[in-house]
Amino acid sequence: MGMKMNSIKIYRRAIIYNAIQIILITLLINNNFMKELNYFQPADRDAFELILGMIIFIINFCVIFVIKGLYIASKEEEEKNINLLRYQHIEEQKQLYIRQKHDMKNHLMVISELAKEKEYSRLDKYLVAYEKEVDQSFMLVDTGCKELDILFYTKIKKAKQLYMDVNFKCSTRIKCSNKRILDLISISSNILDNALEACEIIDDDNKKEISIEIYDDVVDHILIVKNTFNKMQEINKEKIFKEGFSTKGSNARGQGLYIVKKKVSKLNGKFHVDIIDQYFQIKIEIPKYMME
């Protein structure tokens, strides 16, 4: 909050400086225009113009520091957001470790008791069920970018809690600079949210599946997200990236994919939308040099 208030103060200062400068420049121009008509002229014209010019010069000099302050404030805000993402990642890993440790102790206690009682048939069934639970609960997410890891892990976890099948594959290492990470997070989170929301409204009797693939070629990092969707709903690929349009119906917010379009364009990237069999697919290509 303090950082935001500081930015507001700097913006106000910039507005005041510019307003004063415009007034003084107007006075100077008006004085030169009226000089020929000898109207509204001060007793010492040269001194008046000299003083105005010096004041305008000083204000311009102050504006340089205001611009510098705005730049520093924006960098601090960006760094704050990135540190928040990193903190969320650390906190999520901590909670995951605590849950795993607690669950592991309980499962080992049950396994130990079944072994002591020589209930080998029940033990075998319990181990099979436990193995299945582990496979469903945990998925390794390692993109090379910690902020992306926590995002994908959180969204995958949410999808599994909603009983969706999730496939995740990453065959590259993403290197992303601090100045680009927020854009990359915004693009990825909006695409994943769109996929989750589309799957969530599918009838429970139908398949709910999300597939995430990350890879690269010589030029680009590529993200492909596929999801099943309600077949009763028609999707217009021409309108899907327009502001206000939503694949979830008239009551949905319709902003996510519009934001994706703007962010991808900002990074000189490309986006493709396809409907393949029962899957809605979004493919994003972002040049590697833009991530540096």
C-alpha positions as CSV (number, residue, x, y, z in Angstrom):
1,M,0.0,0.0,0.0
2,G,2.8,2.4,0.9
3,M,4.5,1.8,-2.5
4,K,1.2,2.5,-4.3
5,M,0.7,5.7,-2.4
6,N,4.3,6.8,-3.2
7,S,3.5,6.2,-6.9
8,I,0.4,8.3,-6.7
9,K,2.3,11.2,-5.1
10,I,4.9,11.1,-7.9
11,Y,2.1,11.1,-10.5
12,R,0.5,14.1,-8.8
13,R,3.8,15.9,-8.7
14,A,4.3,15.3,-12.4
15,I,0.8,16.7,-13.2
16,I,1.5,19.8,-11.1
17,Y,4.9,20.4,-12.8
18,N,3.4,20.0,-16.2
19,A,0.4,22.3,-15.5
20,I,2.7,25.0,-14.2
21,Q,5.0,24.6,-17.2
22,I,2.1,24.9,-19.6
23,I,0.9,28.1,-17.9
24,L,4.3,29.7,-18.0
25,I,4.9,28.8,-21.6
26,T,1.5,30.2,-22.5
27,L,2.5,33.5,-20.7
28,L,5.8,33.6,-22.5
29,I,4.2,33.0,-25.9
30,N,1.4,35.5,-25.1
31,N,3.9,38.1,-24.1
32,N,5.8,37.7,-27.3
33,F,2.6,38.0,-29.3
34,M,1.4,41.1,-27.4
35,K,4.8,42.8,-27.7
36,E,4.0,44.0,-31.2
37,L,0.8,45.5,-30.1
38,N,2.3,46.8,-26.9
39,Y,-0.5,45.4,-24.8
40,F,-0.2,43.9,-21.2
41,Q,3.6,44.4,-21.3
42,P,5.7,44.4,-18.1
43,A,7.9,47.4,-17.3
44,D,11.0,45.3,-18.0
45,R,10.2,42.9,-20.8
46,D,13.7,41.3,-21.0
47,A,13.8,40.6,-17.3
48,F,10.3,39.2,-17.4
49,E,11.1,36.8,-20.2
50,L,14.4,35.8,-18.6
51,I,12.8,34.9,-15.3
52,L,10.0,32.9,-17.1
53,G,12.6,31.1,-19.2
54,M,14.7,30.2,-16.0
55,I,11.6,29.0,-14.2
56,I,10.6,26.8,-17.2
57,F,14.2,25.4,-17.3
58,I,14.1,24.6,-13.6
59,I,10.7,22.8,-13.9
60,N,12.0,20.8,-16.9
61,F,15.0,19.8,-14.7
62,C,12.6,18.8,-11.9
63,V,10.6,16.7,-14.3
64,I,13.6,14.6,-15.1
65,F,13.8,13.5,-11.4
66,V,10.0,12.9,-11.4
67,I,10.4,10.6,-14.4
68,K,13.2,8.9,-12.7
69,G,11.0,8.4,-9.6
70,L,8.2,6.9,-11.7
71,Y,10.7,4.5,-13.2
72,I,12.0,3.4,-9.8
73,A,8.5,3.1,-8.4
74,S,7.4,0.9,-11.3
75,K,10.5,-1.3,-10.9
76,E,9.8,-1.7,-7.1
77,E,6.2,-2.6,-7.8
78,E,7.3,-5.2,-10.4
79,E,9.9,-6.6,-7.9
80,K,7.2,-6.7,-5.2
81,N,4.9,-8.8,-7.4
82,I,7.7,-11.2,-8.4
83,N,8.7,-11.6,-4.7
84,L,5.1,-12.3,-3.9
85,L,5.0,-15.1,-6.5
86,R,8.2,-16.6,-5.1
87,Y,6.8,-16.4,-1.5
88,Q,3.6,-18.2,-2.6
89,H,5.8,-20.9,-4.2
90,I,7.8,-21.4,-0.9
91,E,4.6,-21.4,1.2
92,E,2.9,-23.9,-1.1
93,Q,6.0,-26.2,-1.0
94,K,6.0,-25.9,2.8
95,Q,2.3,-26.9,3.1
96,L,2.8,-29.7,0.6
97,Y,5.7,-31.1,2.7
98,I,3.7,-30.9,5.9
99,R,0.7,-32.7,4.3
100,Q,3.0,-35.4,2.8
101,K,4.7,-36.0,6.1
102,H,1.5,-36.3,8.0
103,D,-0.1,-38.6,5.4
104,M,3.0,-40.7,5.2
105,K,3.0,-41.3,9.0
106,N,-0.6,-42.4,8.9
107,H,-0.2,-44.7,6.0
108,L,3.0,-46.3,7.4
109,M,1.1,-46.9,10.7
110,V,-1.7,-48.7,8.8
111,I,0.8,-50.7,6.7
112,S,2.8,-51.7,9.8
113,E,-0.3,-52.9,11.7
114,L,-1.5,-55.0,8.7
115,A,1.9,-56.5,8.3
116,K,2.1,-57.4,12.0
117,E,-1.3,-59.1,11.8
118,K,-0.2,-60.9,8.7
119,E,-3.2,-59.6,6.7
120,Y,-1.3,-59.8,3.5
121,S,-4.3,-59.8,1.2
122,R,-5.6,-56.6,2.8
123,L,-2.1,-55.1,2.8
124,D,-1.7,-55.8,-0.9
125,K,-5.1,-54.0,-1.6
126,Y,-4.1,-51.1,0.6
127,L,-0.8,-50.6,-1.1
128,V,-2.4,-50.7,-4.6
129,A,-5.0,-48.1,-3.4
130,Y,-2.2,-46.0,-1.8
131,E,-0.1,-46.1,-5.0
132,K,-3.1,-45.0,-7.0
133,E,-3.8,-42.1,-4.6
134,V,-0.1,-41.0,-4.9
135,D,-0.3,-41.0,-8.7
136,Q,-3.4,-38.9,-8.7
137,S,-2.3,-36.5,-6.0
138,F,1.2,-35.6,-7.1
139,M,2.6,-34.4,-10.4
140,L,6.1,-33.2,-11.0
141,V,6.1,-29.7,-12.4
142,D,9.5,-28.4,-13.4
143,T,9.6,-25.7,-16.1
144,G,12.8,-24.1,-15.1
145,C,10.9,-21.1,-13.9
146,K,9.8,-21.2,-10.2
147,E,7.0,-18.8,-10.7
148,L,5.5,-20.9,-13.5
149,D,6.0,-24.0,-11.4
150,I,3.8,-22.7,-8.6
151,L,1.2,-21.5,-11.1
152,F,0.9,-24.8,-13.0
153,Y,1.1,-26.9,-9.8
154,T,-1.8,-24.9,-8.2
155,K,-4.0,-25.1,-11.3
156,I,-3.3,-28.8,-11.7
157,K,-4.1,-29.4,-8.0
158,K,-7.4,-27.5,-8.4
159,A,-8.3,-29.5,-11.5
160,K,-7.7,-32.8,-9.7
161,Q,-9.8,-31.7,-6.8
162,L,-12.6,-31.1,-9.3
163,Y,-12.1,-34.7,-10.5
164,M,-10.6,-33.7,-13.9
165,D,-8.0,-35.8,-15.6
166,V,-4.8,-33.8,-16.1
167,N,-1.8,-34.5,-18.4
168,F,1.2,-32.4,-18.0
169,K,4.4,-32.5,-20.1
170,C,7.3,-30.1,-20.2
171,S,10.3,-30.9,-22.4
172,T,12.2,-27.6,-22.2
173,R,13.7,-25.2,-19.6
174,I,12.2,-21.8,-19.6
175,K,14.4,-18.8,-18.9
176,C,12.5,-15.7,-18.2
177,S,13.7,-12.3,-17.0
178,N,12.0,-10.4,-14.2
179,K,10.6,-7.8,-16.6
180,R,8.7,-10.5,-18.5
181,I,7.6,-13.0,-15.8
182,L,4.4,-11.1,-14.9
183,D,3.3,-11.1,-18.6
184,L,4.1,-14.8,-18.8
185,I,2.2,-15.6,-15.6
186,S,-0.8,-13.6,-16.8
187,I,-0.9,-15.4,-20.2
188,S,-0.6,-18.9,-18.6
189,S,-3.0,-18.3,-15.7
190,N,-5.8,-16.9,-18.0
191,I,-5.5,-19.8,-20.4
192,L,-5.5,-22.4,-17.6
193,D,-8.5,-20.6,-15.9
194,N,-10.4,-20.7,-19.2
195,A,-9.7,-24.5,-19.5
196,L,-10.7,-25.1,-15.9
197,E,-14.0,-23.2,-16.2
198,A,-14.8,-24.9,-19.5
199,C,-14.3,-28.3,-18.0
200,E,-16.2,-27.4,-14.8
201,I,-19.5,-26.8,-16.6
202,I,-19.4,-30.2,-18.4
203,D,-22.0,-32.7,-17.1
204,D,-20.5,-35.2,-14.6
205,D,-21.3,-38.1,-16.9
206,N,-19.0,-36.7,-19.6
207,K,-15.2,-36.6,-19.8
208,K,-13.4,-33.7,-18.1
209,E,-9.8,-33.6,-19.2
210,I,-7.1,-30.9,-19.5
211,S,-3.8,-31.4,-21.3
212,I,-0.8,-29.1,-20.9
213,E,2.3,-29.3,-23.0
214,I,5.4,-27.0,-23.0
215,Y,8.2,-27.4,-25.5
216,D,10.4,-25.3,-27.7
217,D,11.9,-25.0,-31.2
218,V,14.8,-23.0,-32.4
219,V,13.0,-19.7,-32.2
220,D,10.0,-20.0,-29.8
221,H,8.8,-21.3,-26.4
222,I,5.5,-23.1,-27.1
223,L,2.6,-23.7,-24.8
224,I,-0.4,-25.9,-25.8
225,V,-3.4,-26.2,-23.5
226,K,-6.3,-28.6,-24.6
227,N,-9.5,-29.2,-22.7
228,T,-12.8,-31.0,-23.2
229,F,-15.8,-28.7,-23.4
230,N,-19.6,-28.7,-23.5
231,K,-20.4,-30.0,-27.0
232,M,-23.8,-28.3,-26.9
233,Q,-22.2,-24.9,-26.9
234,E,-21.0,-23.4,-30.2
235,I,-17.6,-21.7,-30.2
236,N,-16.9,-18.9,-32.7
237,K,-13.1,-18.9,-33.3
238,E,-13.3,-15.5,-34.9
239,K,-14.8,-13.8,-31.8
240,I,-13.1,-15.7,-29.1
241,F,-10.3,-13.2,-28.4
242,K,-12.6,-10.1,-28.5
243,E,-13.2,-8.2,-25.3
244,G,-16.3,-9.4,-23.5
245,F,-16.7,-12.7,-25.4
246,S,-16.7,-15.9,-23.4
247,T,-16.9,-19.6,-24.2
248,K,-18.8,-20.1,-20.9
249,G,-22.0,-18.3,-21.7
250,S,-23.4,-14.8,-21.5
251,N,-22.9,-14.5,-17.7
252,A,-19.2,-15.1,-17.8
253,R,-16.6,-12.4,-17.5
254,G,-15.2,-12.8,-21.1
255,Q,-11.9,-11.0,-20.3
256,G,-9.3,-13.9,-20.0
257,L,-8.6,-14.7,-23.6
258,Y,-8.8,-11.0,-24.5
259,I,-6.0,-10.4,-22.0
260,V,-4.1,-13.3,-23.5
261,K,-4.3,-11.8,-27.0
262,K,-3.0,-8.4,-25.7
263,K,-0.1,-9.9,-23.7
264,V,1.0,-12.3,-26.5
265,S,1.0,-9.5,-29.0
266,K,3.1,-7.4,-26.6
267,L,5.7,-10.2,-26.6
268,N,5.6,-10.4,-30.4
269,G,4.1,-13.9,-30.1
270,K,1.5,-15.8,-31.9
271,F,-1.7,-17.6,-30.8
272,H,-3.8,-20.2,-32.5
273,V,-7.2,-21.6,-31.6
274,D,-8.4,-25.0,-32.8
275,I,-11.2,-27.5,-32.1
276,I,-9.8,-31.0,-32.5
277,D,-12.2,-33.8,-32.0
278,Q,-13.7,-33.2,-28.5
279,Y,-10.9,-30.8,-27.5
280,F,-10.7,-27.0,-27.5
281,Q,-7.0,-26.1,-28.0
282,I,-5.0,-22.9,-27.5
283,K,-1.4,-22.8,-28.8
284,I,0.9,-19.9,-27.8
285,E,4.2,-19.3,-29.4
286,I,6.5,-16.7,-27.8
287,P,10.0,-15.8,-29.2
288,K,12.8,-16.8,-26.8
289,Y,14.6,-13.5,-27.2
290,M,11.5,-11.7,-25.8
291,M,11.8,-13.6,-22.6
292,E,15.3,-12.5,-21.9
